[in-house]
């Protein structure tokens, strides 16, 4: 009964009361640091993904302009720079997603992640500056090459031009692909030889042909009509 009273008292404790603040201080500092680091990784990955979306949108816009006005070197240089940034961003996203998985599995110490924090934030803030120099050895001390495959992130890493092409071609530009394919002469001849002396009911523009017991075949009427005209 006494234990129940203690549990009831703790559940009714207000978060910002003196008692509630005292309980908050009892949270394991190591666990709190891990959670804060995980949140930083998540926020950083989201920021990089948003920048990738912005870069890709700008590339598509500039590509349309350069097709209309060929020979614009300034726009083409900007497109090349954006594609390079997209590749580097995707690389950092894959690395940070892998680190986040390792953190969730207690496969990497928090202090090791803290050591790369400043360099990652510097990259995000300054990667477009003309005098920016990226730290190419940023993740070397984390030994990410030796981690289990299950922890490796699988974010997109394909060619930027291929991705943009697939994105732009996903919307059909013509309705001819949905047009019915006319029957071949051989098909018409075969149908003609079978149907010349037979009659079948017409349902919804199709002839109902009984091939086997319990099985019916619907043949487009225009195809059969064309065959019978042979």
C-alpha positions, -999 to +999 in steps of 0.1 A: +000+000+000+028+023+009+045+016-025+013+025-043+011+058-025+046+067-036+039+058-072+006+078-071+024+108-056+051+108-084+025+105-112+006+136-098+038+157-094+036+187-117+065+191-141+075+226-130+069+223-093+099+220-070+093+183-068+091+180-106+123+199-112+140+177-086+129+146-105+142+160-138+176+165-123+177+128-114+177+118-151+209+101-161+232+127-176+247+103-200+213+093-213+203+130-216+235+137-236+228+108-259+193+120-266+205+155-273+231+142-297+206+121-315+183+151-318+212+172-332+219+144-358+183+143-368+180+181-372+212+182-392+201+155-416+168+174-421+186+206-429+209+189-454+179+172-471+161+206-474+191+221-490+193+193-515+157+199-524+165+236-530+196+228-550+177+203-572+149+228-578+174+255-589+192+230-612+159+222-630+151+259-634+185+268-647+185+238-670+153+250-687+168+285-691+200+271-707+180+250-732+162+282-743+194+302-744+224+280-752+260+292-745+252+308-712+284+299-694+275+316-661+243+295-657+261+263-667+288+269-641+262+274-615+245+242-625+278+223-622+284+238-588+250+228-576+254+192-588+287+190-569+270+203-537+242+178-541+267+150-543+285+162-512+253+168-493+242+132-500+275+119-488+272+137-455+236+126-451+246+089-455+274+094-430+252+111-404+224+086-408+249+058-402+262+075-371+227+080-359+220+042-362+252+035-344+242+058-316+209+041-312+227+008-310+253+021-286+280+013-311+296+047-309+305+070-280+287+103-277+320+122-273+332+109-307+302+125-323+307+158-304+341+160-320+327+163-355+299+186-346+317+219-353+330+207-387+296+195-398+279+228-389+307+247-406+301+227-437+263+234-437+268+271-431+298+278-454+298+252-481+287+278-507+313+304-498+340+309-525+369+303-500+353+273-483+376+244-477+360+211-467+375+188-441+380+156-462+390+136-431+359+145-411+347+110-404+380+091-404+383+089-366+349+072-364+360+040-383+327+039-402+343+015-427+343-013-401+307-011-390+282-040-397+263-036-430+229-035-411+239-001-397+250+015-430+225+041-443+212+037-478+203+072-488+203+080-525+238+082-540+231+080-577+242+104-604+225+138-601+218+140-638+201+106-639+179+116-609+169+148-625+161+131-658+139+105-641+122+132-622+115+153-653+104+123-674+080+109-648+052+131-662+040+117-695+042+142-724+021+124-748-010+103-748+001+081-776+015+055-752-020+047-740-034+042-775-045+006-783-020-014-803-036-025-836-037-063-842-011-078-865-021-093-899-014-128-886-037-122-857-064-109-880-061-139-903-063-164-874-094-147-860-110-145-894-106-182-901-123-190-868-151-165-868-163-163-904-190-190-899-197-184-862-218-158-844-211-145-809-230-120-786-217-084-784-211-071-749-197-037-742-181-035-776-165-069-773-174-103-787-178-130-761-160-161-772-162-194-752-128-210-753-132-237-727-159-247-702-164-220-676-140-197-695-150-168-717-128-145-738-136-109-747-123-099-781-124-061-790-150-057-817-130-035-839-102-061-841-127-089-851-144-065-875-112-057-892-103-094-894-137-103-910-131-076-936-099-095-948 
